Amino acid sequence: MADQGVTTGTKGAHPLTGGLFAPVHEEVTAFDLPVTGRIPDALRGRYLRNGPNPLCAGDAAGRPWFAGEGMVHGVRLRDGRAAWYRNRWVRSDAVARHLGEKVLHGPRHLVDFAPNTHVQRFAGHLLALVEGGALPYELDSELDTVGPFDFHGTLPGGFAAHTVVDPASGELHAVAYCPARPSAQYLVAGVDGRVRHHVDVPVEGRPMMHDFSLTARHVLLYDLPVAFSDGSGGHGFGWDPGRPARLGVLPREGGPEEVRWLETDPCFVFHTANAHERDGVITVHLVRHDRFADERFSEGRFAAGPGGARPAHLERWTVDPAAGTVRRERLDDRPVELPRVDPRRLTADHRYAYAVHERTDPGRAGFGRGLLKYDLARGTCEEHPVPPGGDVGEGVFVPAAPGAAEDDGWVLAFAYDAGRAASDLLVIAAGDFAAGPVARVHLPVRVPVGAHGNWIPDPLYGAGV
């Protein structure tokens, strides 16, 4: 049996490499998983989530958590049952060599790294994603690595951790950055899987631009006071109090000279939920950190946890490019992160959003104390808390059917069960959120605290296994 428990990491290791952040050390395949409750018949597909999982235990003490090699965890649901669980490292060159395997063929750019942040299905390709100059890696339906992917030779540089598939056009949008370049790159890939549009937007001082926002007409760029330091190799970044905070508004088909930069209060935005516009005014829902990484990284270690020393909160920004203003409104005092919406509502007005109620207590066991559902029209919030000693990650909304109502579906998330010393896949009915899961899929192992994931419905794979 693979590592099921909670390890503390090596002596002197950073807290984000121990506890529920500690890596697992084996790849596992398990079939016909036990289930408490009933998995809805409409859930036919794979729930996949990526996250850092260092190959070597010794690596954990010397590298930041986010620099660990990517491992994708997946659960296959069909016919009301959990057919399998798999976890697989993404086979970059270094991972393949470490595991004694043959290095895979394919393109290479400036940086080769096992993407550890997100996973996205697009144009027939399942892609593991990371920012900072590396290429995506393609995976097959059983999470084995196919090889690096450069959008059929059309990607001009590295890619990004966060993407938006426009529900109207089916095109993939992203904003990529590389600490070695003084620009951010807006990229649009067509439904043929090829990059058809890219814009290099000059930015000074190597800002970290983890996420972006997209509306029907514009892309929003977050140039904020968290930047990379010289000679850090892309690992050392921190809060720069002398750096201005600004929001760039770029027309989708525009050039770099068309960016409208708007000043805002100093802050940092790791993750946005969604953006839309009406009559020239843009509304964005996002999670704002008043400050982040106040101390620069020392020897590649985090100065604070994923939420920084100061909790982050859900906000609504009203952006008026004509007036040159950004107006902020805090929507909740609870510390939150990892916001998501119904993917069918991306770039359009939306009523509901989901987020992790973040832990902020020192020495915390993991990341999330519960999942939240926001009704943005009513200004209300429901919570599904996890039991003491437990933990929960990002919640991903899955609609019940293509034409279902906005909250007619389920929220899927990995949660740690302290009683079993292993993880479950939670299936929560979005329309009855506070009632808790309608099903728990019991995994045979612990899934470490990780990053982002997606639901990949069966029609995108065909029959599969």
Buried (B, 14 or more C-beta within 10 A) or exposed (E): EBBBEBBEBBEEBBBBBBBBBBBBEEBBEBEEBEBEEEBBEBBBBBBBBBBBBBBBBEBBBBBBBBBBBBBBBBBBBBEBBBBBBBBBBBBBBBBBEBEEEEBBEBBEBEBBBBBBBBBBBBBEBBBBBBBBBBBBBBBEBBBEBBBBBBBBEBBEBBBBBBBBBBEEEEBBBBBBBBBBBBBBBBBBBBBEBEBEEBBBBEBEEBBBBBBBBBBBBBBBBBBBBBBBBEEBEBBBBBBBEEBBBBBBBBBBEBEBEEBBBBEBEBBBBBBBBBBBBEEEBBBBBBBBBBBBBEEBBEEBBBBBBBBBBBBBBBBBBEBBBEEEEBEBEEBBEBBBBBBBBBBBBBBBBBBBBBBBBBBBEEEBBBBBBBBBBBBBEEEEBBEBBBEEEBBBBBBBBBBBEEEBBBBBBBBBBBBBBBEEBBBBBBBBBBBEBEEBBBBBBBBBBBBBBBBBBBBBBBEBBEEBE
